[in-house]
Each structure stands twice: as C-alpha cells, then as structure tokens.
Amino acid sequence: MSNRLLVRRLDGCALGALVALALASAQAAPADAASKPSAGATSSASAAAPAAVADGKPAAVPAVPTKGAPVETASPAPNAARKAPSDEHQTPAQAAEEIQGLLRLGAKLSDRGDYDTAEIAYWQILNRPLLTVTDEKSALLALAHMLRKKGDAPSLTKATAIYEKFVKEFADDEQIPQALLELGRTLRDMGVYELAINRFYSVINSTLKFSPQDFHQYELVAKTAQFEIAQTYFESGNYAEAGKFFGRVRLLDLAPQDRARAQFMAACSEQLAGNLSSAATILKTYLAQSPNDPNVPEARFLLATTLRQLKRPQEALAVTLELLRDERSRNGTDPKSWLYWQRRTGNQLANDFFQEGDTLNALVVYKGLRELAPDPGWRMSVTYQIALCYERLFQVDEARATYQTIIDSAAQRAGTPPPSEELKELAGMASWRLAHMEWRDRVQHEFNTFFTTGGNAGPAQPAVATVPQ
C-alpha cells in the first residue's frame, strides 16, 4: 500500500488479542455481515436539514453517509506492528472475513466510547501487507469517523488529515462527496469556518462528475452541502449571510421537515442579524405551515420576544398565551421541550410587562404560568408574582389572600415531608409583604385622620409606626 500512514507501535500480544476478538465476532455474526456498511458510514440524508435544537441553540443537519480521508505520511511502523501473525497462512476469503470482523469490532468499541482500542483495531487493518484498496478505503473512512466522533482537538486534526488524503488519493471514488462533506463538518468543529465553507462548495462541484443514474443520491448530498454552508455562516456569527443561504435552501425541493428546519433557521438568522420585521414574518409563516415541527415552541418564544422588541405588546401577549394553551394539548410530543420553552417564554414576557408597568398583562401571563406544573416550588414562586401584581393594582384583599396561601403552603403538617428551603424563603417574603401592607394601611389611616380633623385629634399621643424589618 503506497504512502503508508503513521501508525502507533503495538506489541504482539495486543494485536493477537484484537485478532482473536475480531475473529470471534466474525464467526458469531450472520453470513451476510461482510456486506454491511463499514464503520463510520451512516444512512444517506433524506435532505439538507439538521436535527432539532437543544438549549436554544440549533443542531447539525442529518448525516449523509459519513466518510473520511487520510492523515500525514511518516516512516513505516515496525514489522511486528505491520503484519498480523496469521497473514502468511490465510486464504483471501479468511483475510476478508477477518477484516470485516475488525471493522465491526472497531464500530462497537467506538459506540461504547472506547476510542483508543477502536483505533488499534482500524490500524490493524491498515497495516496488513495484503490489504485491498476497497478494504483500505473502508478502514480509513471508519477511522476518520471514529476520530471525529471522539471530538477532542488532536482527534479532529487527525480526522482532517485522513479526509484530506483520502480526497487526494482516491479522487475518482464515488464516496468523495460524502468524504468532503465530513471534512467540511470536521473543519467547522475546529472553528476553521472559511476552509469548511470551501470544502462544502467542493461537495457540490464533485457531484457533477458522476453518472446520471446516481443523480438522486448526489442531489441529496449537494442539498445537504448547501445547508451546511448556511449552518457554517450561522455558527461563525455571520447571521446576515446565514439568513441569505437559509432563505435559498428553503426554496429547494425538500422534504417538509427539512424545509421547516431551513425556514426556522432563516428566522433565527434574521432575528440575530437585527432584521426584526423580516424575522417576525418568517416565524409567522413557519408556525402556520409547520404547526407540528419540533421547533415550534422555540419559534413561539422567538416570535414573542421579537414582537416585544418591535413594540407590539398585544401581539406578543397573544403568542405567549397561545403557547401556554398549546402545551397542554400537545403534551404527548416531547413535553419537556414544550414545558421548557413555555416557562421561559411566559416568565420573560410577564417579567417584561411587570417591569414596564403593564401590570394587567403581567397578571394574565403569571396566572397562565402557574398552571404549568404541580411542583409546589414552581407554583408558589409564580403565586408570589401574582400577589405582587394584585398589590400594585391596589386589589388589597386579593393580595393578602394570595400571600397567605404561600405562608400556609410552607407550614409543617403532620405526616407530610418538611417544606423545602425555597418554599420557606418564599413564605418569609410573603410574611414581610403582609406586614408591610399592614404598616402602610396604618400610616395611610393616620395620615387621613390627621387631615380630616384639621390636626386636632385630641390630647392622646399618636402611635409611632415602624416599618417591618
């Protein structure tokens, strides 16, 4: 094998153990196991769109077949590491079976997170003296995929080198588009955004060389590359360019879920770029066209906050209340995600209303938030905010009753677990507010009495009011 890659030194015992494990795996597998895809390959993408976001942030596009490319050359490894003990006595069929066993072993070890041992298995394949070109490609791509999955900086650097060399040495291979795609993703993970974008453009160019009968497969890869270009601009912070490219991607012939994802990302890009009116328009279209998409709750949050920034509070309130209602009817579809975005949207909007003096709208949202979960800590925290709204609106009786509800909930009852520290603290704050309200009422009464009587209240000395501490 020309241009042999740099390998790690392995002693004979380690190699023998790996070969034994691989052979055992191969013998236990079905007879057709040799025809399975090599480690590092995944199913081809149905279109150019990433999976759903997490913690507010967007995930990567569905993987097309994961491929790879080679590392930098170096001096050959010692003979003991280059040659398996059984090579001289194996038939081609036995050698092929052993290689497939090692590929399966490497994939299983990688899935378990045992990357170092998986790397040994792949190098055991690559260091065989009678390795076929097909097996070499499979092992290289599997090794690069494993290193990218490992994810640390040295492993990403190695994976990049493998992918680059694969592209150079096997330029006419049908797996080149996928290898370039994975190379671009690896470079993006390393923060080398401009070079990553160049590699994604190379994916599009590489698909033009293949035969018409493979057009559909490579069309999917090309669409994915266009999405990856937009995603790379987004991750690099160039939201204006990301918005343009996501806008182009959603005009392609995509599956409904992929078009929805592109539309959602276009809205995110426009909002982060400061194009609020455009973001609001795209978000409304997205919500109308894709009501069951996994990103709908986050889109509602973005729309509500965008409308608030556009000084359209009533529209923002309507969007928030719709999200609060929808969660209860959709709690079978990822309820944790819905609950997270529901709480975040409602809490932020209600707090904004309260701080800006729009107490009535704040009260409406807080009442909706209180019904989200039965957890006492959550309910009593929101109840305290409701009591503050009542107090600010001078609905004194409702405020007192609401504060008292918090105090009663923190009381220790026989046969029940003690209240949490959070609940005790809320009860203390509610007690202080009640005492403050009583002090304020007393001072107001004395003030009114003084001016009603013209200051002639009689010889009795007035009581000295003290503010509760």
Secondary structure as GFF3:
##gff-version 3
##sequence-region A 1 469
A	DSSP	alpha_helix	12	28	.	.	.	ID=ss1
A	DSSP	three_ten_helix	31	35	.	.	.	ID=ss2
A	DSSP	alpha_helix	79	82	.	.	.	ID=ss3
A	DSSP	three_ten_helix	87	89	.	.	.	ID=ss4
A	DSSP	alpha_helix	92	111	.	.	.	ID=ss5
A	DSSP	alpha_helix	115	126	.	.	.	ID=ss6
A	DSSP	alpha_helix	133	150	.	.	.	ID=ss7
A	DSSP	alpha_helix	153	169	.	.	.	ID=ss8
A	DSSP	alpha_helix	176	189	.	.	.	ID=ss9
A	DSSP	alpha_helix	193	206	.	.	.	ID=ss10
A	DSSP	three_ten_helix	207	209	.	.	.	ID=ss11
A	DSSP	three_ten_helix	212	214	.	.	.	ID=ss12
A	DSSP	alpha_helix	215	235	.	.	.	ID=ss13
A	DSSP	alpha_helix	239	249	.	.	.	ID=ss14
A	DSSP	alpha_helix	256	272	.	.	.	ID=ss15
A	DSSP	alpha_helix	276	289	.	.	.	ID=ss16
A	DSSP	alpha_helix	296	309	.	.	.	ID=ss17
A	DSSP	alpha_helix	313	329	.	.	.	ID=ss18
A	DSSP	alpha_helix	335	355	.	.	.	ID=ss19
A	DSSP	alpha_helix	359	370	.	.	.	ID=ss20
A	DSSP	alpha_helix	376	392	.	.	.	ID=ss21
A	DSSP	alpha_helix	396	409	.	.	.	ID=ss22
A	DSSP	alpha_helix	421	452	.	.	.	ID=ss23
###
